[in-house]
Amino acid sequence: MLILPFSLCVRVAVKFRRVSRLCSVHHSSMTSSRIVVMSGPSGGGKSTLITKLFEEFPDAFAFSVSHTTRNPRPGESDGKEYNFVTRPTFEKMIDDKGFLEYAEFSGNLYGTSKKSVENIAQSGKICILDVEINGVKSIKQAGLKARYIFVKPPSLELLPTVTEALATSLPGSYDHVIVNNELEIAYSKLKGILIADIHQLQKDKMKAKE
Ligand code: 5GP
């Protein structure tokens, strides 16, 4: 049986239209500081920031690879950026309660599998989730304690759907908003937010070795 590291009931939001679905997750062994939920529009530099974190702290973080029904883009490979699946496969996972959360975004389904988060919890690393706005709101409303970070590109006002989503979703949904005008500055802000968790993780590892 799948035992997951925290209690969670997720109300799933489908792009700008709420539907009620509950995913139950049992047990609690992961501390709140070990999950980081990153969000922000594609092209806003979120992936670059995450990659930089992995480069600087290769032992501290693990990325939860989501499932999606969208097609791979050039350069993307199955199991790395996403687990690319068909809609029937995704729907079967929904029926089997395999997702912590899922949402429909631009006509495609995206979801965080329970197994992926569980595996990272077992590795002891800090789990990074990349989740769109409605998924974040749903997870947060369900009470998952984590660090919620929004990466905002400088040209956000050019993206009306995102602006609309922000107007309804931002207040209270994020702990931090990083404006990515300049990559190095944005990265140092991200690092500043996470450095205490990284140090704690390193201390925990040292203790475990003693
Ligand atoms: P893209 O297709 O550009 O990779 O991602 C589109 C959107 O889906 C992004 O905003 C990304 O954060 C979001 N996304 C990726 N994985 C998940 C997931 O597992 N759950 C949810 N709710 N959104 C996701």
Residues whose N, C-alpha, C, O or C-beta is under 5 A from the ligand:
A	BS01	5GP	G40 P41 S42 S66 H67 E101 Y102 A103 F105 Y110 G111 T112 D130 V131 E132 G135
